[in-house]
Amino acid sequence: MIATTDARRLYAELRALKGRAEARRRANGEASSQQEITKALDKPPYSIKFRSQSISSWIPEDQAKAQVPHDADVVWKLVRLLSRWANEEQPDERYWRNLVERAQPVRALRPRLTLPVDEYGDQEIPPPIVTRAFIFPQEVTYAIRSTSAEKKTSAPLAPMFALRSRLDFDIRRLLLRSAISLAHLEALVTESLQTYLTWQNLDGGWPSTPAATSNSWSTAQGVYLLNELNDGAYRSQVNDAVDWLLNHRNADGGWGLQPGVSDVTGVELAIFALSSYRDQRTQGVLATAARWLIDKQNSDDSGWAFVPRNTVSSVYCTAWGMISLHALATAASNPIYQKVYVERGKKFLIDALNKTWRDHGWGKFLGSPTEGMRTAHALNGLFAADARHSRIFKRSLRALRKEQLKDGGWGDDGGSNLEGTSWALVALARTGQFYFPRTVSRGIDFCLRSRDRTTGGWPERAGGPVQIWCTHHAILALSSYLNAFRPLYQAPLHRFFRWWLKGQLLRPLLTSKIQILTAILISLGIAVAIFRPGS
């Protein structure tokens, strides 16, 4: 049954294309029945087994009786055939595949489950926050370590089983140095996300602070946050926000925080948000925005400045320029964005890196003192340049750990703030290695202490007014932490121990400082053995 705007659009476009194909075939004196379609699809270059009844169910006369097709491959081959019959140009494959995906019925959130006696005790836990692989390395599904029978009943488990479960949880939490159990953190993130959704204005956009006017920065952030979380549950909100962005472009094809004035950050965020929605509506919009952004890349140092307010390349704007163009290169299958402009941005980040041993990180600009927040942004930019295995990246990870302040957060010369802490946690979680579990745990603890419990949102700094953009950063960081650590909680204990021994005990032995110290000790031992009297 057709239930969403995208499903109705798919029905209308498929039916219109079929009508044009039939009209063209009739004009040429050729048959165009559903049986003819089935025969044509059974032959190369399509070579699929297609049931003629599928067309009747997908595009019947009565739209209310239409069913949404689920297989994008089949729909794409059908569209190719009908377009050829209609003597039309080659259709846009990505547009049709995205349309089929977005037309799927919205999946309801899974009901809250009650854990009888598990590692987290008697409590309810919300449905999982699952992050797509568009930003993060893996998609992880939450699973409760209990049998199907145990899930169906609230009867307490045997004392010995409960004791083993509690010991298992305590061992994992101790070795991971976790600041909070996953169940509690899951509930907290879900609660904050529901609050975040209520801040969306009726026009489809998000403001910077609750009850204010929508702007492109916060709206773009809302699009890519919800797109990275449960895609089915928030499709309506995302579609409204995408429409807002498309309807509020400036005359030059860009976006900005101030109405009518395009700025680099606004364009970067919008490109990143819209890249996953690249279709016939947004294809030209994204190409124009990309040209605008590329034109603002400084020719002398290859970085981006916060145009129009500044002309000096900054680490933040350069990192986000790389992130946005990397996303567009993937969505548009255009390697030029990646191989030319992202690589130029990488050159700026390498040049802007403070290369002294004691100050190995990034500041605001070229030559600025290292700050934790700028180092976090730069590391996320290097992810976009596929440089996560480079020596610079690994050294900079250690610099990020060093820049963590006493309160557990990261920030700038004004102290810890939510933005710096959130993006530092994202960078650390995305490595997939968990080099510094204690560092991550302290960062999570800083986020939890900074949260405003009255509204469920986050301020820029503890005690300040709640900001929607800060709440966005916090939800993104905490959900990435959940997805990164959840497999370690679910793995069998013997595998967990093997990971811990390899990653937390043996890996430090391979760091450069330990290697140098080992070499010195070996040299001293050899020297003593050679020059020892009587040898």
Residue pairs with C-beta under 8 A, 6 or more apart in sequence:
1 64
1 65
1 66
1 67
2 8
2 11
2 63
2 64
2 66
2 68
3 105
3 106
4 102
4 103
4 105
4 106
4 235
4 236
5 239
6 99
6 102
6 103
6 235
6 239
7 66
7 68
7 103
7 104
7 105
8 63
9 99
9 103
10 68
10 69
10 99
10 100
10 103
11 58
11 59
11 63
11 66
13 99
14 58
14 59
14 75
14 78
14 79
15 59
17 79
17 82
17 83
17 86
18 55
18 59
18 82
20 82
20 86
20 88
21 32
21 81
21 82
21 83
21 85
21 86
22 32
22 85
23 86
24 85
24 86
24 87
25 31
25 32
25 85
26 32
32 85
34 52
34 55
34 56
35 52
37 50
37 52
37 55
37 78
37 81
37 82
38 50
38 51
38 52
40 46
40 81
41 47
41 48
41 50
41 77
41 78
41 81
42 48
42 49
42 50
46 77
46 80
46 81
48 73
48 74
48 77
50 74
50 78
54 69
54 74
55 78
57 66
57 67
58 66
58 67
58 68
58 69
59 66
60 66
68 103
68 104
68 105
69 75
69 100
70 100
70 104
71 100
72 96
72 97
72 100
72 101
75 96
75 97
75 100
76 93
76 96
76 97
76 100
79 91
79 96
80 90
80 91
83 89
83 90
83 91
92 279
92 280
92 283
94 278
94 279
94 331
94 333
95 278
95 279
95 280
95 283
98 277
98 278
98 279
99 279
102 235
104 232
106 232
106 233
106 235
106 236
107 232
107 233
108 233
109 127
109 230
109 233
110 127
110 128
111 127
112 124
112 125
112 126
112 127
113 124
113 125
113 144
113 151
114 122
114 123
114 124
114 154
115 121
115 122
115 123
115 124
115 125
115 144
115 146
115 183
116 122
116 146
116 150
116 153
116 154
116 155
116 156
116 157
117 156
117 157
117 162
117 165
118 144
118 145
118 146
118 165
119 145
119 165
119 166
119 168
119 169
119 181
120 169
120 181
120 182
120 183
120 184
123 183
124 187
125 144
125 183
125 186
125 187
126 186
126 187
126 190
127 142
127 190
127 230
128 141
128 142
128 186
128 482
129 186
129 189
129 190
129 193
129 229
129 230
129 479
129 482
129 483
130 139
130 140
130 141
130 142
130 229
130 230
130 483
131 139
131 140
131 228
131 229
131 479
131 480
131 483
132 139
132 227
132 228
132 231
133 139
134 227
134 228
134 276
134 327
135 228
135 430
135 480
136 228
136 429
136 430
136 480
136 483
136 484
137 430
137 432
138 432
138 483
139 483
140 483
140 486
140 487
142 186
142 486
143 490
144 151
145 165
145 490
150 157
156 162
157 165
168 493
169 181
171 493
172 178
172 488
172 489
172 493
172 496
173 181
175 496
175 500
175 504
176 434
176 437
176 441
176 485
176 488
177 437
177 438
177 441
178 437
178 441
178 485
179 441
179 442
179 444
179 445
179 448
180 188
180 444
180 445
180 448
182 482
182 485
182 486
182 489
185 444
185 478
185 481
185 482
186 482
188 448
188 451
188 478
189 475
189 478
189 479
189 482
191 456
192 451
192 456
192 457
192 458
192 471
192 474
192 475
193 229
193 475
194 456
195 455
195 456
195 457
195 471
196 222
196 225
196 457
196 468
196 471
196 472
196 475
197 234
197 237
199 206
199 207
199 210
199 468
199 471
200 206
200 222
200 237
200 240
200 241
201 207
201 213
201 214
203 214
203 244
204 214
204 219
204 240
204 241
204 243
204 244
205 214
205 215
205 216
205 218
205 219
205 222
205 241
205 244
205 245
205 248
206 214
206 215
206 218
206 219
206 221
206 222
206 241
206 468
207 213
207 214
207 215
207 218
207 468
208 215
208 217
208 218
208 467
208 468
208 469
209 465
209 466
209 467
209 468
210 455
210 457
210 466
210 468
214 244
214 248
215 257
216 245
216 248
216 255
216 256
216 257
216 266
216 269
216 270
217 257
217 265
217 266
217 269
217 469
218 468
218 469
218 472
219 241
219 244
219 245
219 273
220 245
220 255
220 266
220 269
220 270
220 272
220 273
220 274
221 269
221 273
221 469
221 472
222 237
222 238
222 241
222 472
223 238
223 241
223 242
223 245
223 273
223 274
223 277
224 269
224 272
224 273
224 276
225 472
225 475
225 476
226 234
226 237
226 238
226 241
227 238
227 273
227 276
228 476
228 479
229 479
242 273
242 274
242 277
242 282
245 255
245 270
245 273
245 274
246 281
246 282
246 285
248 255
248 259
249 255
249 285
250 256
250 260
250 261
250 262
251 260
252 262
252 292
253 262
253 285
253 288
253 289
253 291
253 292
254 262
254 263
254 266
254 267
254 270
254 289
254 292
254 293
255 262
255 263
255 266
255 267
255 269
255 270
255 289
256 262
256 263
256 266
256 267
257 263
257 265
257 266
261 308
262 292
262 308
263 306
263 307
263 308
263 309
264 293
264 296
264 304
264 305
264 306
264 307
264 317
264 321
265 306
265 316
265 317
265 320
267 289
267 292
267 293
267 324
268 293
268 304
268 317
268 320
268 321
268 323
268 324
269 320
269 324
270 289
271 286
271 289
271 290
271 293
271 324
271 325
271 327
271 328
272 320
272 323
272 324
272 327
272 328
274 282
274 285
274 286
274 289
275 286
275 324
275 327
275 328
275 330
275 331
275 332
276 327
276 331
278 286
278 328
278 331
278 332
283 332
286 328
286 331
286 332
290 325
290 328
290 337
293 304
293 321
293 324
293 325
294 325
294 341
296 304
296 305
296 307
297 303
297 304
297 321
297 341
297 344
297 345
298 304
298 305
298 311
298 313
301 313
301 348
301 351
301 366
302 313
302 344
302 345
302 347
302 348
303 313
303 314
303 315
303 317
303 318
303 345
303 348
303 349
303 352
303 366
304 313
304 314
304 317
304 318
304 320
304 321
304 345
305 311
305 312
305 313
305 314
305 317
306 314
306 316
306 317
312 365
313 348
313 352
313 365
313 366
314 364
314 365
315 349
315 352
315 362
315 363
315 364
315 365
315 374
315 377
315 378
315 381
316 364
316 374
316 377
318 345
318 348
318 349
318 352
318 381
319 345
319 349
319 377
319 378
319 380
319 381
319 384
320 377
320 381
321 341
321 345
322 341
322 342
322 345
322 346
322 349
322 381
322 384
322 385
323 380
323 381
323 383
323 384
325 337
325 338
325 341
325 342
325 345
325 384
326 337
326 338
326 342
326 384
326 385
327 384
328 334
328 337
329 335
329 336
329 337
329 338
329 342
342 384
342 385
343 385
345 381
345 385
346 381
346 382
346 385
346 387
348 366
349 362
349 378
349 381
349 382
349 385
350 392
351 366
352 362
352 363
352 365
352 366
352 367
352 378
353 360
353 361
353 362
353 378
353 392
353 396
354 360
354 361
354 362
354 363
354 369
354 370
359 369
359 370
360 370
360 395
360 396
360 398
360 399
361 370
361 371
361 372
361 374
361 375
361 378
361 396
361 399
361 400
361 402
361 403
362 368
362 370
362 371
362 374
362 375
362 377
362 378
362 396
363 369
363 370
363 371
363 374
364 371
364 374
364 412
368 374
369 413
370 399
370 403
371 403
371 411
371 412
371 413
371 420
372 400
372 403
372 404
372 405
372 410
372 411
372 412
372 420
372 424
373 410
373 411
373 412
373 417
373 419
373 420
373 423
373 424
374 412
375 396
375 399
375 400
375 403
375 410
375 424
376 400
376 410
376 420
376 423
376 424
376 426
376 427
377 423
378 396
379 393
379 396
379 397
379 400
379 427
380 423
380 426
380 427
380 430
382 388
382 390
382 392
382 393
382 396
383 427
383 430
387 393
388 430
388 431
397 427
397 428
397 431
397 435
398 435
398 511
400 410
400 424
400 427
400 428
401 435
401 436
401 439
403 410
404 410
404 424
404 439
404 442
404 443
405 411
405 415
405 416
407 416
407 446
408 416
408 421
408 442
408 443
408 445
408 446
409 415
409 416
409 417
409 418
409 420
409 421
409 443
409 446
409 450
410 416
410 417
410 420
410 421
410 423
410 424
410 443
411 417
411 419
411 420
411 421
412 420
414 461
415 461
416 446
416 461
417 460
417 461
418 447
418 450
418 458
418 459
418 460
418 461
418 467
418 470
418 473
418 474
419 460
419 470
419 473
421 443
421 446
421 447
421 450
421 477
422 447
422 470
422 473
422 474
422 476
422 477
423 473
423 477
424 443
425 440
425 443
425 444
425 447
425 477
425 478
425 480
425 481
426 476
426 477
426 480
428 434
428 435
428 436
428 439
428 440
428 443
429 440
429 477
429 480
429 481
429 483
429 484
430 480
430 484
432 484
433 503
433 507
434 440
434 484
434 485
434 488
434 503
435 503
435 507
437 504
440 481
444 478
444 481
447 458
447 474
447 477
447 478
449 462
450 458
450 459
450 461
450 462
450 474
451 457
451 458
451 474
452 458
452 459
452 466
455 466
457 466
457 467
457 468
457 470
457 471
458 466
458 467
458 470
458 471
458 473
458 474
459 465
459 466
459 467
459 470
460 467
460 470
488 496
488 499
491 499
508 514
529 535
